[in-house]
Amino acid sequence: GRQPLRVVFGPMMSLQEQGWTLLTWRWAIFFVFLAGLNEIAWRVLTTDQWVTLKTFGFIPIVMLFALTQAPLMTRYKLAEEAESPRS
């Protein structure tokens, strides 16, 4: 019943339990999608093209996906962290 992302990122951000669950599922589904995309690319591209895609294509895709998760993290942020003043 423990959330893997909570174990890793728990000290850095506080989310409600439902937020951790949704975030974990979204990342899991995203990585399954990325694995499928990698498998297709590996089979249809040359080795050089595949390496270029992994190097210059997958990193921006992961970063873009991470940015799209910001609204979820904001929505499920715990109240005490959301109300604390910034230094």
N, C-alpha and C positions, 0 to 999 in steps of 0.2 A: 503493500500500500504506500510505499514511499515514492515520492516523485524524484526521478533522477536529476532533473534540472534544479530542483529545490536544493538538493545536496550540494551541487556545484555552485549555484548562484545565490543561494539563500543568504549568505553573509553580505552580499552586495545590494540586494533588493528584497523588499517584503511584499509578497502578493497574497491575496486570499487563496484558499485552497482550490477553488474553482479556476482561478487564474493560472495556477501552476499546472493543473490538469490540462486545461486547454492549450497552454503553451507547449507542454510536453507532447501532446498529441499532434499539434501542428508541426513541430520540428520532426517528429517521427515520420509523419506522412511526407513531409518535404524531402527527407533523406531517402525514403523509399522511391519517390519520384526521381530524385537526382541519381540514384543507383540505376534506375531503369533508363534514364537518359544516357548515362555513361555506357551502359551495355549496348544500347542502340548505336551510339556514336562509335564505340570500339569496333562494332561489326561492319559499319558502312563507310568509315573514314580510313584514310591511310594513317600510318603510325604518326607521322609528323602532324597531320591535321588533328588527330585525336589528342596529342600532347598539347598542341596550341589551344584547343578547346578547353582542356582541363586547366591549363595555366591561366589563360586570359578570358575564358568564358564562365567557368564554374565559380571562380572567386567573386566576380561582380554579381552573379546570380545569388549566391549565398548572402552577400552583403545587402542586396536589395531586399531579399526575403526577411533578413533580420530587421531592417528598417520598417518593413510593413507590420512587424509585430509590436511596435511602439504603442499604437492605440490600445491594444489588448492589455499591455502592461500598465498603461495609465488608468484604464478602466478598472482593473482589479488591484490597484495599489492599496495597501492598507492605510487606514485613515491617519494613524499617527505619523507615518512617513510622509504622507501627502500634505499634512498640515505643518510639518516642522519647518522653521525658517532656515533659509540658506545662509551659510557663513560667508 
